[in-house]
Amino acid sequence: MRFSYRKTVIAFLFFLIIYLPQYLFSQSLLQSGPMLGYSAMREVGLWVQTNSEAEVFIKYWDRNNPKTKYSTDKVKTLKQHGYTSKLIADNLEPGKIYNYEVYINNKKVQIDYELKFQTQKLWQWREDPPEFSFVTGSCFYINEEKYDRPGRAYGSDYQIVKSIYNSKPDFMLWLGDNYYLREADWDSWSGILHRITHTRSLPELQPLLGSVHHFAIWDDHDFGPNNSDRGFWNKEKTPEAFKLFWVNPSFGVNGNSGITTYFQWADVDFFLMDNRYFRAPNDLVDENKPYLGDEQINWLIDNLVTSRAPFKFVAVGNQVINPVQGRGIETYEMYKKEKERLLSLIEKNKIEGVIFLSGDRHHSEISKLERENSYPLYDITSSSLTAGVSPGKDENNPYRISPSIDQHNFAKITISGQRKNRNLECNFYDVSGNLIYSFKLNENDLKYNSAGK
């Protein structure tokens, strides 16, 4: 009996000596993530960051069939890529929920919250499109005192990400200023990688990354300095970093640079625009100066014309409808001729269901532009998540139809209902998840009448 006990103790000590260091080492190699990216019917993109060179892969399984497991290819993380990895789960079926595990250097990483992803449902020609919801927001500032401006901390209320997580969206669409490059960051590759890594590593953020799909555009602070434009001298580096840290379906259109892309969720189309890479300076004296530029506008209109989606969300960093400008305020109005061209093309082609999504302003609001013999255009502005608030209640936006939400907040948009009668509900919530304001639309509110079409 005593001999058997001694053997057990020796075996346990042997395990601790041999395997525990390996386990602890694999745990310590995880810097941030895992994070979910795009979701298709038979493929999902995932992302993991380590803090030194390592080999990463993911095991995953249908939650209704946990005995059959699949693995992604192994990816080696490299210093020059910020130790990031993109992993593709491609042994999937439509309309399923999968659980998954992360392995670093062939050792499973223990994570104390659920890891899951979903594939989109194959509903076409079979049934009504499914209900879904997504969260959207902008201006996510995480303090790092030694690199921040002196004085009061600019970022706060990090618990908002827990409220987003608890709201159980299918995905999150980040509307720009998703991290804030500082003076010590934007002039070097190491500085850029440091800033994004610091923001992405926020402990409160990790559960949200691990079970909610994420898509993103950018604005000035994740592209370069404040109000940066096509003249930013390091503008080839920040898109490279953006591509390393986000798992959008693609980056750029028609072989061009930038981050423009598209995705579909259920029956709704999302057009993610790049408002920085091609943008002329705000102060340039040229009535024809570009904001999105001809290439993006032509691509957008081509796709809007052929879209049959009841709602067509166009995500742009700056506000589209609000005409206020100046005093540091950036809106599409500063590029008035291009703005008028875009809106006239939507009108000329009788494109239905268009809704703009914007961030940037450090307050939230909904703007509505009435149009003669046409449906009204809406711009849903969602800002700020954690960065300092800039109240909009005294700003003269003549098209605002909601209160100006002058506190940290996020918007959750739910799409529901039968085909050809889809409903949109947009709810704004505070940092604790309490409802602030609610707005509803039906797809038929965004159509031309038969006589005018």
KETORRO-293246 format. One record per residue (C-alpha): x, y, z; residue in three letters. Coordinates in steps of 0.25 Angstrom, whole numbers, padded with zeros to 4 digits, always signed. Each point is the difference from the previous one (the first is absolute). Example, Ala and Ser with C-alpha at 12.3 -4.5 7.8 and 13.67 -1.06 7.14 Angstrom:
residues 2
+0049-0018+0031ala/+0006+0014-0002ser/
END
This chain:
residues 453
+0000+0000+0000met/+0011+0010+0004arg/+0008-0004-0013phe/-0012+0003-0008ser/-0002+0013+0006tyr/+0015+0004-0002arg/-0001-0004-0015lys/-0012+0009-0001thr/+0007+0011+0006val/+0012-0002-0008ile/-0008+0000-0013ala/-0007+0012+0004phe/+0013+0008+0003leu/+0005-0006-0014phe/-0012+0006-0007phe/+0002+0014+0007leu/+0015+0000-0004ile/-0002-0004-0014ile/-0014+0005-0005tyr/-0003+0012+0009leu/+0011+0009-0005pro/-0005-0003-0014gln/-0014+0003+0004tyr/+0003+0013+0007leu/+0009+0004-0012phe/-0011-0002-0010ser/-0009+0009+0009gln/+0010+0011+0001ser/+0002+0000-0015leu/-0014+0005-0003leu/+0000+0015-0001gln/-0015+0003-0005ser/-0011-0007-0006gly/-0005-0009-0005pro/-0009+0009-0009met/-0011-0004-0010leu/+0000+0007-0014gly/-0009-0002-0012tyr/-0010-0011+0000ser/-0004-0007-0013ala/-0009-0013-0002met/+0012-0009-0001arg/+0011+0008+0006glu/+0004+0009+0011val/+0012+0008+0003gly/+0007+0001+0014leu/+0012+0007+0006trp/+0010-0002+0011val/+0011+0008+0005gln/+0012-0005+0007thr/+0011+0008+0007asn/+0012-0007-0007ser/+0002-0010-0011glu/-0009-0012+0001ala/-0008-0010-0008glu/-0015+0002+0001val/-0012-0008-0004phe/-0015-0002+0004ile/-0008-0013+0002lys/-0015+0002-0002tyr/-0012-0009+0000trp/-0015+0001-0002asp/-0006+0002+0014arg/-0010-0011-0003asn/+0011-0009-0004asn/+0011+0002+0009pro/+0007-0013-0002lys/+0004+0004-0014thr/+0011+0011+0000lys/+0006+0007-0011tyr/+0013+0009-0001ser/+0004+0012-0007thr/+0014+0000-0007asp/+0011+0004+0009lys/+0005+0014-0001val/+0014+0006+0005lys/-0001+0013+0007thr/+0011+0010-0004leu/+0006+0012+0006lys/-0001+0009-0012gln/-0015-0004-0001his/-0003+0004+0015gly/+0000-0015+0004tyr/-0014+0000-0007thr/-0006-0012-0006ser/-0013-0002-0009lys/-0006-0014+0000leu/-0010-0005-0009ile/-0011-0010+0005ala/-0004-0007-0013asp/-0007-0013+0003asn/-0013+0006+0003leu/-0015-0001-0003glu/-0010+0012-0001pro/-0008+0004+0011gly/+0008-0007+0011lys/+0006+0005+0013ile/+0014-0006+0003tyr/+0009+0000+0013asn/+0015+0001-0001tyr/+0013+0000+0007glu/+0013+0007-0002val/+0013-0007-0001tyr/+0014+0006+0001ile/+0012-0008-0002asn/-0009-0012+0000asn/-0005+0003+0014lys/-0014+0003+0003lys/-0002+0014+0006val/-0010+0000+0011gln/-0010+0011-0001ile/-0011+0003+0010asp/-0011+0005-0009tyr/-0008-0007-0011glu/+0007+0000-0014leu/-0010-0002-0011lys/-0003+0005-0014phe/-0011-0002-0010gln/-0002-0002-0015thr/-0011+0007-0007gln/-0013-0007-0004lys/-0004-0005-0013leu/-0014+0006-0001trp/-0001+0004-0014gln/-0011-0007-0008trp/-0004-0007+0013arg/-0005+0009+0010glu/-0001+0014+0005asp/+0013+0007+0003pro/+0005-0002+0015pro/-0001+0010+0010glu/+0014+0006+0005phe/+0006+0011+0007ser/+0013+0008+0000phe/+0006+0010+0009val/+0007+0013-0006thr/+0009+0011+0006gly/+0012+0008-0001ser/+0011+0007+0008cys/+0007-0010+0008phe/+0011+0006+0008tyr/+0008-0008+0010ile/+0009+0008+0009asn/+0015-0002+0001glu/+0005+0011+0009glu/+0014+0002-0004lys/-0004+0002-0015tyr/-0013+0008+0003asp/-0002+0015+0001arg/+0002+0005+0014pro/-0012+0003+0008gly/-0013-0007+0002arg/-0001-0014-0006ala/-0007+0000-0014tyr/-0005-0014+0001gly/-0010-0006+0010ser/-0011-0009+0002asp/+0006-0013-0006tyr/-0011-0008+0006gln/-0008+0004-0012ile/+0006-0012-0007val/-0006-0009+0010lys/-0014+0006-0002ser/+0002-0002-0015ile/+0004-0015+0002tyr/-0012-0002+0009asn/-0009+0006-0011ser/+0003-0013-0008lys/+0001+0006-0014pro/+0004-0009-0012asp/+0011+0010-0004phe/+0006+0013+0003met/+0003+0011-0011leu/+0011+0009+0005trp/-0002+0014-0006leu/+0014+0006+0001gly/+0010+0006+0010asp/+0000-0015+0005asn/+0014+0004+0006tyr/+0007+0013+0002tyr/+0013+0002-0006leu/+0008+0010+0008arg/+0012+0009-0003glu/+0009-0012+0004ala/-0006-0010-0009asp/-0004+0005-0014trp/+0014+0003-0005asp/+0006-0015+0002ser/-0004-0014-0003trp/+0003-0004+0014ser/-0008+0012+0006gly/-0012-0004-0009ile/+0000-0015+0005leu/+0002+0004+0014his/-0012+0009+0000arg/-0009-0010-0006ile/+0005-0011+0009thr/-0002+0008+0012his/-0015+0003-0003thr/-0003-0014-0005arg/+0006-0006+0013ser/-0010+0007+0009leu/-0005-0011+0010pro/-0014+0004-0001glu/-0001-0001-0015leu/+0005-0015-0001gln/-0014-0007+0002pro/-0006+0009-0010leu/+0011-0003-0010leu/-0001-0015+0002gly/-0015-0003-0003ser/-0005+0012-0008val/+0004+0002-0015his/+0007+0013-0003his/+0001+0009-0012phe/+0006+0014-0001ala/+0003+0013-0008ile/+0009+0011+0005trp/+0000+0015+0002asp/+0012+0010+0002asp/+0005-0006+0013his/+0002-0014-0004asp/+0005+0005-0014phe/+0010+0011+0005gly/+0000+0013+0007pro/-0012+0008+0004asn/-0008+0004-0013asn/+0010-0008-0009ser/-0002-0001-0015asp/+0007-0006-0012arg/+0012+0009+0002gly/+0004-0008+0013phe/+0014-0004-0003trp/-0001-0014+0007asn/-0013-0003-0006lys/+0005-0013-0006glu/+0003-0006+0014lys/-0013+0003+0007thr/-0008-0008-0010pro/+0010-0012+0001glu/-0002+0000+0015ala/-0015+0001-0001phe/+0000-0012-0009lys/+0008-0008+0011leu/-0009+0004+0011phe/-0014-0002-0007trp/-0006-0012-0007val/-0009+0007-0010asn/-0004-0008-0012pro/+0009+0009-0009ser/+0008+0013+0000phe/-0001+0010-0012gly/-0008-0002-0013val/+0003-0001-0014asn/+0015-0003+0003gly/+0001+0013+0007asn/+0006+0004+0014ser/-0008+0003+0012gly/-0009-0008+0008ile/-0014+0001-0007thr/-0008-0013+0000thr/-0013-0006+0001tyr/-0008-0011+0007phe/-0014-0006+0001gln/-0007-0005+0013trp/-0013-0007-0003ala/-0007+0009-0010asp/+0007+0013+0003val/+0012+0006-0007asp/+0011+0008+0007phe/+0010+0009-0008phe/+0012+0004+0008leu/+0006+0012-0006met/+0014+0006+0002asp/-0001+0015+0003asn/+0015+0003+0002arg/+0009-0007-0010tyr/-0005+0008-0012phe/-0005+0012+0007arg/+0005+0014-0004ala/+0004+0010+0012pro/-0012+0006+0007asn/+0006+0014-0003asp/+0003-0002-0015leu/-0006+0011-0008val/-0006-0009-0011asp/-0015-0002-0002glu/+0003-0013-0007asn/+0008-0006+0011lys/-0002-0014+0003pro/-0005-0007+0013tyr/-0002-0014-0004leu/+0004+0002-0014gly/-0005-0004-0014asp/+0004-0014+0001glu/-0007-0003+0013gln/-0012+0008-0004ile/-0001-0008-0013asn/+0002-0013+0007trp/-0011+0003+0011leu/-0010+0005-0010ile/+0002-0013-0009asp/-0002-0008+0012asn/-0012+0007+0006leu/-0007+0000-0014val/+0001-0015+0000thr/-0003-0003+0015ser/-0014-0005+0003arg/+0002+0001+0015ala/-0011+0007+0008pro/+0010+0008+0007phe/+0013+0005-0006lys/+0010+0005+0011phe/+0011+0009-0005val/+0010+0001+0011ala/+0008+0013+0000val/+0009+0006+0010gly/-0006+0014+0000asn/-0014+0005+0000gln/-0007+0000-0014val/-0013+0008+0003ile/+0004+0010+0010asn/+0004+0013-0007pro/+0007+0006+0012val/+0015+0002-0002gln/+0012+0008+0005gly/+0006+0002+0014arg/+0007-0013-0002gly/-0013-0007-0004ile/+0002-0009-0012glu/-0013-0004-0008thr/-0002-0004-0015tyr/-0005+0014-0001glu/+0014+0005-0001met/+0001-0008-0014tyr/-0014+0006-0004lys/+0001-0003-0015lys/+0004-0015+0002glu/-0011-0001+0010lys/-0010+0006-0009glu/+0005-0010-0011arg/-0002-0012+0009leu/-0014+0004+0004leu/-0004+0003-0014ser/+0005-0013-0005leu/-0009-0007+0011ile/-0012+0008-0005glu/+0003-0001-0015lys/+0001-0016+0001asn/-0012-0001+0010lys/+0008-0008+0010ile/-0009-0004+0012glu/+0004-0003+0014gly/+0012+0008+0002val/+0005+0003+0014ile/+0013+0007+0004phe/+0007-0004+0012leu/+0011+0010+0006ser/+0008+0002+0012gly/+0011+0011+0004asp/-0008+0010+0007arg/+0001-0004+0014his/-0015+0000+0002his/-0011-0008-0007ser/-0012+0005-0008glu/-0009-0004-0011ile/-0001+0010-0012ser/-0012-0001-0010lys/+0001+0007-0014leu/-0014+0002-0007glu/+0001-0001-0015arg/-0011+0005-0009glu/-0007-0012-0007asn/+0009-0010+0007ser/+0002-0007+0013tyr/+0008+0007+0011pro/+0015-0003+0002leu/+0004-0004+0014tyr/+0014+0001+0006asp/+0002-0007+0014ile/+0012+0005+0007thr/+0005-0008+0011ser/+0011+0006+0009ser/+0007+0000+0010ser/+0003-0014+0006leu/+0011+0004+0010thr/+0007+0013-0005ala/-0004+0014+0005gly/-0014+0005-0003val/-0002+0012-0008ser/-0015+0004+0002pro/-0008+0003-0012gly/-0013+0005+0006lys/+0004+0015-0003asp/+0005-0003-0014glu/-0010+0004-0011asn/-0002-0012-0008asn/-0013+0003-0007pro/-0002-0015-0003tyr/+0001-0006+0014arg/-0013-0008+0003ile/+0006-0006+0013ser/+0005+0006+0013pro/+0015+0002+0000ser/+0006-0011+0008ile/+0011+0007+0008asp/+0006-0012+0008gln/+0007-0012-0003his/-0009-0010-0008asn/-0002-0010-0010phe/-0011-0003-0011ala/-0006-0014-0002lys/-0008-0002-0012ile/-0009-0012-0002thr/-0006-0004-0013ile/-0013-0009+0000ser/-0012-0004-0007gly/-0005-0007-0012gln/+0006+0002-0014arg/-0005+0013-0007lys/-0004+0005+0014asn/+0013+0001+0008arg/+0001+0009+0012asn/+0011+0007+0006leu/+0001+0004+0014glu/+0012+0009+0005cys/+0002+0001+0015asn/+0011+0008+0006phe/+0005-0004+0014tyr/+0009+0006+0011asp/+0012-0006+0006val/-0008-0009+0009ser/-0009-0005-0011gly/-0012+0009+0004asn/-0009+0004-0012leu/+0002+0015-0004ile/-0008+0001-0013tyr/-0007-0009-0010ser/-0003+0002-0014phe/-0008-0009-0010lys/-0001-0001-0015leu/-0007-0009-0010asn/+0007-0004-0013glu/-0012+0006-0007asn/+0003+0014+0006asp/+0012+0000-0009leu/-0006-0002-0013lys/-0005+0008-0012tyr/-0015+0000-0003asn/-0003-0008-0012ser/-0004+0013-0008ala/+0013+0007+0003gly/+0009-0012-0002lys/
END
